[in-house]
Amino acid sequence: MANALHTSMALYIHGITVDFSKSKTNIESAEVRIGESHSPIEHKAGKSLRHTYSPPMVFAHGESFSLHMRHKKHLLRTKHHEDITFDPDDMFRAYNASQQEYNKVHNNITIVIKFSSNDTTTEDEQSLSPDQSLEPTTSKIFKKYPRFRILVIGKSGVGKSSLISHAFGVEKEIIADDKPGEANIDRELISTRNERFVLHDSKGFEPGDEYNLEIVRDFIDRRRKMSPEHQLHAVWLCFEIPRAGGRLLETGTEKFLKSKNSETLRNVPVIVVLTKYDMLIERMERTLGGSSLSDEAHKELAKKNAEVELQDTCIGPLERFAGPDIPHAMISTEEDYEETLTHLIQVTEKCVGQHSASEASATTSTAQHSASEAAVMTSIAQRVHPGLKIKASIEVGRKRYWKALASCPTFKNRKMWDCLHVLHTDIVNVWNFHDPHHYLHSQEFRTMMMNMVDKIEVGPTANPNKNMAFGLSMVGVIAGIVSALAGPAAPIVVPIAAGAVLAVWAYDVYKLSHPVLQRFMAYIIHLTLVLQTLFIVSESQELTRRAIKLAVTSYLASPTSEEVPTWIQDYDKQLTVLERADRDILNKITEVMQMYEINTAQISELRAKVPAVDLLLDEPW
């Protein structure tokens, strides 16, 4: 039975760290024992042992794995030996699940084993020469998946145009919804407003129309056999929510759903999208009539009644033909229903990731990495859920540059500017703004962000028990700044000028130190939160320098911009051993970014309170 656990017959270990800073034990030396072979862990720094193996050590299925330690007792000061054994099955599970490392805690001693994808030196271990450019991780993803590709199926008038326009920030005209019968499923619908998105449109399944069902099946089957850049990531099957007693599914749709577990449909996730949810809520509110309930209670009761009707008219029929696990979402593109679109995108991203992972589970580590990359492309293409942008940024950073800021030789012999340049590019690429003039990649904006790391004053140490709320702190700030503008022509003055002289440290060669780690962490977090602010004010419009300056000015004026460096400073004081900081740094960046993440409800509140301002008019930096 144990053999069934392993899809790989060997795993590769390129690093191991033994951290005994929280233990009373003083470890003098340690060695890794794989089968009969012994390999010492030679590098010691403070209460930590560390070693990087190049080429990686090979741990074959069937071998034993243990850590032999020699340490001193505090009182008698006599030598003491101890063996820590590992469960090979647990290690292989972690490796085959594409995890970057395996952790084990023994008597307050933390052992971290880092994996490599194969038996050659990993990309992170390679030290590029200074004349070679650092390639952004997103560039590699885009080579495989240039765009998130989706097929949308639905009858004319169901609301496909509005749905696609809102979800991906493209023009409504991308779908010829007003011209029944003109949908060509093979046509790639691409908008200049979102270069990371491609749409295929199909009319719905009419009663007795077997022809279109075969067209859709054939299209999906052909796409699954193509190279990755041409494969489908998801299918949205759209229906308008029917009235009570109305029929949701036609015969063709029923056949399509019944075949979702066939070889053809199993290769792409199908999400059922129930449109015009707002009209259902309005019907429920009219049914309730006048009552003594408050407006909020009245609406909540209408939602509960709507759930009952949805179960009868939509969910029940779906489950009868597609099973209880069919992904679905109720949506409306009307104002005050933004959370329904966010939920749909969340469901889609999750389905794409899970589907791709299940397809890759019995294949190679490379295929498993492709699963996460497909989910990342879903997050990059969509324009309604900032939280998924942050999640994708973390996933991209985790692949290479963020996960080893403290020890990875990738930045060796390079200037700080060059190192931050590649980090900046990856983060901006993930947010995928409509930025035809590339302002976010410009020298001016990069300089502004570089100097922001220096210019923000660090206040008292942050209270670790304080609950941060980015959205709430930004409501009054953005509204106040916009209100203070004298009119559409009033220039926005940024406290940190884009044309300022670049900080001296930007020209220094990268060298591991506490100040360097603080700056890199601050840059990553500040840039992410500035872009999150820009997400609020831009609303998928074409970016101008005026919009970017508004976002930067608002962020700098908010409490958030002062809280972030205090948290980083407070955290940095706890890093007594830089060599063990890799995993901790990544976790801290993730923690702070998620603390300041805004949700859909906060976005709605922000946009409702921010006065209208013309951000399409441009102005100099």
N, C-alpha and C positions, 0 to 999 in steps of 0.2 A: 504493500500500500504506500510505503514511503516514496517509492520511485515515482508515483503519480504526482507527487508534489513538485517535481522538478521539470520545468520546460527547458532549462539549461543544464547541461551536464557539468559545467564548471563556471565559477564566478571569479572575477578578477579584483584584487585588492590593491589600490594604489596608495593608501595611507591609513595610519592608525594613530590615535591619540589616547593617552591614558591621563585623565585629569583626577588628581587626588587632593585638590585644594579644599574640598569639604570633608576630607577624612583626616582622622588623627594619625593615620599611618604615613610613615615617611618611606616612600618606595625608592630603593637605591638603583634597581635595574629591572628590566623586563624583557621578555622575548616571546615572539609568536611561535607556536608550535603547530604545524600542519602535518598530520601524519608523523613521519619520522624526521622531517626537516625542522630546523630551528633557525629563526631569524631575529636578531636583537633589535630592540627599539633604542636607537643610539642617542637621539637628541633630547637633552633635558633643559628645561627652562622653568625655574621656580618649582612649583608643585605640579609639574606636567611633563610627560614624556611624549615624544612625537617622532614619527618616521614616515618618509615618503618613499615608495618603492617604484623604481623605474628600471626595467619594465615592471608592471604590476605582478604581484604574487598570484599564482593560480591555485585556487582551492577547488579540487575536484569532488564531485558527488561520491560519497562513500568514505571520504577521509574524515578524521577527527580534527577539531579546531580548539585550541586552548591558549591561554595566556599564562606564562610562568613568571612570577614576580618574586623578587628578593627585596625585603625591606627590613627596617630596624624597629625593634620594640623600644618605646620611649623610656622605660624605666631601666631595664637590664641592658639595653643597647646591644643585644645579641642578634646575630643574623637569623632571619626567619624566612622560610620559603612558602609560597602558596601558589596553587594552580586554580585558575578560573576556567571552567569549561563552558563552551558555547553549544547551543542547539543548532546543528547544521540546517535542519528543516526550516527554522525561523529565518536564518540568514538567506537561504535560497528563496524563500517567499518574498523577502524584502527586495532581493536582487531582481527577481523575475517580475516584480511589480514596478520596476523602473525607479525604485527609491535610490537616492544618491548615497545613502549611508545606512548603517545599522548601529543602533545604540544598545548598550547593556550597562546597568548600574549594579555594582556589587559592593556592599558595605560602604556606601557613600563614595565609591570610586566609579567614575564614569568612563567607559571605554567606547570610543567612536571609531567605527570601521568604515572607511570611504571606499566606494566601489568605482571601478572603471568599466566602460562599455565593452572593452575587448582586451586582448593581450598585448596591444601596442600602447605606446605612451599616449595618454589622453591629450586632447586639445588644450585643456586647462593647464597641463603640466609643461607644455611646450613654451619656450621663451622665444618670441619672435624677435627678429633683429629690428633695431630702431627705424630702419627705412621701410619696413613693412607696415602697412596700415592695419589697424585693429578693425576687424569686420564686425558690424553690429549683428547680434543674434537674430534680430528680426529680418535682416537681409537674407539670411539662410532659410528662415521659415518662408519668406515670400518667394524664394526660388522654387520651393516645392508647392506652396499654396499661394499663388499670387492674389487670389480673391476667395472670399467665402461664397460658395455657389449653392443656390437654393432653387427648388422647384415649387411654385405656388399654383395650386389647383383650386378652381372655384368658378362658379357661374358669374356671368356679368351682373353687376349690381350688388354683389355680396360685400363689397368694400375692400377689395384687394389693393386698389390704387392708394387709398388713404393709409391702409395698414403698412404697405411697403414704404411709402413716403415718410411716415412718422418713425418707423422702426430703424430705417437705414439712412434717413436724411437726404433722400433723393426727390426729384420732381414727381408729382403725381402722374404726369403724362407718360412715365416710363412704361405703364401698362395701358393698352388701348381698351379700357373697360367699357367705353361707350360704343365699341364696334364689335358686337357679338360675332363669333366665328373667325375673327382675324388672328387669334392667338396662334403663334407658331412655336411649338415647344422647343425646337432646336435653335431658335434664335437667341443669341446672347444679348440680354438687355443690360447695358452698362451705362452708368451716368458719370459725367465728369465731376459731379459733386461728391462721389464716394468711390475712389479708385480701388477699394478693397472689397467690392461687392459686385456680384453678377447674378442676374435673375433669369430664370426660365419660367414662362407663363403658360398655363394650360387651362382651357375652359373646363367647366365642371362636367360631371357625368349625367347626361340627360336620360330620361326614361327610355329604355329600349335602345340606347346608343351604345353598342358594344365596340364600335370602331374607335372611339376616343379612349376607351379603357385599354385597348390593345396598343394604341399609340403611346400612352403613358408607361405601360409595362415595358414596352420595347425600348423606350427612351432611358428608363432607369437601368435596364439590363445592359444597354450599350455603354452607358456612362460608367458603370462599375468595372468594366473591363479596360477603361482608358487609364492613362498615366495620372498621377495624383492631382496635377493642376487642373484636370478636366473632370474629375469625379465630383459627384453630388455630395454635399455635406448634410442636407436635410430636405424634407418635403413638408410643406404646410398645406394641409387639406382644409379648405375654408368653407364654412356653412354659415348662413344667417340663422340666428336662433329663431325657431318657429314659434308661433302662438300655441297655446295649449290645444292639444288635439291635432296639431299639424304634423306633417311627416318630415323628418330630418333627412333620412337616407333613401336614395333611389337605388334601384337594382344594381346599377353599375358601381355605385359607391360601396354597396354591401359586398360585392364580389372583390373589389379592390382591398377592402379592409380584411376580408377573410383570407386573402392571400398574403397578408403582411409577414407571415412566417415562412413564406416560400423562399427559394434561393434568390429570386430577383429582389423582392422587397426587404429581405433580411439584411441587405447590404447598405441600407440607408434608413435613418430614423424618420418615422412619419409622425408628425404632431398635428392633431386635429385642432383647428382654430374656429371658435364659435364667435361670430362677429355681431356687432350692434347690441352689445350688452346693455348700453345705456337705455335703449328702447324698451328692453325687458324691465329694467328698474322703473322706468316711467309708468309702464302698464301696472306694475305692482303697486306703485304709489297711488295711482288713480283708483285701483280696486279698494285700497284701504279707505279712501275718502277722507273726510274731515275727522279729526280726533283730538283728544286733549294732550296727546304726546308732543314733546318738543320736536323741532325739525330734525335734530340728530337721531332721536329715538325712532321717529317716523321712518327715516331713511334706513336705519338698521333693521327695522321690522320688514321693510320692503325687500331688503337684501336676503333676509332669511326665507321669505316667501318665494323669492326668485330662485334660491337654491333648490327648494322643493320642486318647483316647476322644471328647472334644468335637469334634475335627476329623472323626471318622468319623460320629458320630451327629447333630451339629448344624451345624457350620460348612460341611462339604461340601454337605449338602442345601440349606442356605441359598444358597450361592454358585451352585448349579446353577439355582436359580429366580430369584434376585435380582441375580446378578452378584457379582464379587469385592469390590466396594466397599460392600456393605451394612453399615451401622453396627450393631454388636452389643456386648453386655456380659453377662458372667456375674455373677449377684448372689446374695447371701444376706443376710437380715436378722438372722441369728444373731450373737451376740457373737463377737468376733475376726475378723469379716468386714466391718468397716466400710469398708475400702478398696474393696470391690467396689461399694458404693453411691456412693462418691466418684467412682470411675471412670465409672459410668453417668451421673452428673450432668455430669462433664467432657465425655463424649461428646455428651450432649444439648446442652449449651451451645455446643460447637463446631459441631455440625450446624445448630443454629438460626441461629448467626451466619453460617456459610458459605452456608446455603441462602438466607437473606434477602439476603445480599450478591450472590449470583449472580442472584437475581431482579431486583435493583436495578441490576446492572452496566450495563445499557443504558438506564437511565432517569435521573432527575434526582438532583442532590446530596441533595435532601430524602429521596428514597427510600433512598439509601445510608445516610444518618443513621438512618433507621428500622431498617435492618439491625442496626446496633450496639445500638440501643435494645431490639430484640427479644431479643438475647443478654443484655443487661443485666437484663431482666425475668426471664430464666431464672435468673440468679445471685441475684437478689433473692428469688425465690419459694422456692428450695431451702434446706434447713437441715442439710446434711451437710458442706459444703465451704467452710470459712472462707476459703481461698485465692481462691475465686471472688468472695466478698464484697469482698475487697481489690481484686481486678481490676475489679469493677464500680464501686467507689468511685473508682478512678483514671479509669475511662472517663467517669463522670459529672463528676468534677472537670475533666477535660480539655476537656469541652464548653464550659465557661465560666469558672468562678470560679478554679480552680487555675492554669489555663494562662497567666494574665496578672496575677498578684498584684503584679508590680513596676511595671506600666505601664498596666494597664487602668483607665480612669476610672470604672468601675462603682461603686467604693467612694468616689468623690469626695464630700466634704461630709457624710460619714456617720460616726457614732460607731463605734468599734472593736466595741462590743457588737453593733451591728446587722450588721456585716460578718461577725463570727464566728457570729452567729445563723444565717445562711443556710448557711454551711459546715457547721455542726453538724447542721442539719436534713437536708441531703443525705446525710451519712454515716450518720446514724441510720436514715434511710429505707431505705438500701441493705441494712443488716443485718437489717431486718425481723423483729425479735424479737416474741414474743407479749407485747405490752405494752398491755393494755386500759386501764390507768390513765395511760398516757402519761408514765411516770416519766422516760424517757430524753429527753423533750422539756420536762421541767419546768424552772422557774426554778432550783430547787435544784441539779439535776444540771449545768445549764449553768454556774452559778456555781462549782461544784466544779471543773469542767474549766478555767474561766477562771483560777481561782487556782492550779491545778496548774502552769500555765505559769510562774508566778512563784515558787512555793514549792520546786520541785525544785532542789537545789543542783547547780551545774555543777562537775564535777571536772576532772581533767587532760584535755588534748586526747586524743580517742579515737585509738587506733591504727588507721589505715586498712587494715592488713593483717589485723586481727583478724576471725575468723569469728564472727558473731553467731548465737546459737541461742535464740530466744525460748522455744520449748517447753521445752528442757532447763533454762533458768534459772527457769522458772515451776513446775516439778514440785515441788521441795522447798518453795518459798515458799507455794503454795496449800495443800499438804498440811499444812505447819506451822501456818498460820493457822487452818485448819479444825480441826486437832487441838487447838489451844489453846482453842477455844471450850468453855466450861463445860457447854454443853448447848443444846438447841433454843432456850431462852429467852435465852441469853447474847447481849447486844447486840454488834454489830460497830462498833468505833470507827474512824472514818476520820481519818487525819492532817490532811486538809483538810476542815474542816466545811462542809457545804452552806449553812449559815446565816451564814457569815462575810461580812464586808463586802467588796464587790466591789473588786478592784484599781483604783487611781485611773486607770491608763492606759485602762481599759475605757470611760471617758467621754470620752477624747480623740477628736478628729476624725481620721479616717484620713489619714495623711500618710506617703508613702514614705520609709522609712529602714531602716537595718540592724536596729535593735531590733524594728521592726514586722515585718519579714520573718521574723526569728527566732521571734517569738511566733506568727505565723500558721502557719509550718511546724511548730512544736512542737505547737500546738493540734491540727492535722490528724492528726499522727502519734500523739500521746498518746491522742486520742479513739479512733482506729482500734484501737490495741493494747489499750485498756481494753475495748472491745467484743469484741475477739478473746478476751480473758480471760473475759468474761461468757459468750461462746459456749461455752467449755469447761465452766463450772460450771452453766449454766442447762439445757442439754440440752432445748431446745424447751419447757420449762415456762413457765407464766405468770410474768412477771417481778414480783419484789417489790423494795422498796427494800433489803431485807436482801441479796438476791442481788447487786444493783448495788454495794452497799457492800463486799461480799466481793471483787468483781472489782476495784474501785478500790484497796482496801487491799492486795490481792495484787500488783497492778501497781506500786504505789508502793514496796512492799518488795522488788521484784525489781531485779536489776542493770540490766535493760532501761531502767527509768525514768531512770536516771542516764546511761546510754550515749547515749540519743537526743539530749539537749541538747548533749552534747559533740560529737557528730557535726555537728549543726546549726551550732554555734559555729565548729568547725573549717572547715566549708564556707563559712560567711559571710565568714571572713577572706579567702577567695579571690575574693570578689565585689568587684572594684575598681570596676566600673562597674555601677551599679544598673539603668541603662537597658537592659542586655543580659541581665538576669537572668531574664526570663520563662521561656524554655525550660529553662535550667539549674535553676531552682527546681522546676519540674514534674518534671524528671528526678531530682532529688535526693530529693524526697518519695517518688517511685515506688521508687527504689533502697532507701531505708531501710525502707519498709513491706514490700517484698519480702524484705529480709534477715531480718526478724522474723516472717515468715509461717510459720504452723505447718502441718504436713501431717497426714494421717490417722493415720499411725503414732504421731506425737507425741500426738495427741488421745487415742488408745487408752491410751498409756502414762500420760498425765496422769490420765485418769479412773479408771484402775486403781489409782493411788497416792493419789488424793484420798479421804480418809475421807468416809463418808456424813454429810451435814448437812441439816437441814430448812430449805430456802430458801423454802418456800411460806408459812411464817409471816412476817408482815410486821412492820416496826418503823419508828419515825420516822427521818428523815434524821439 
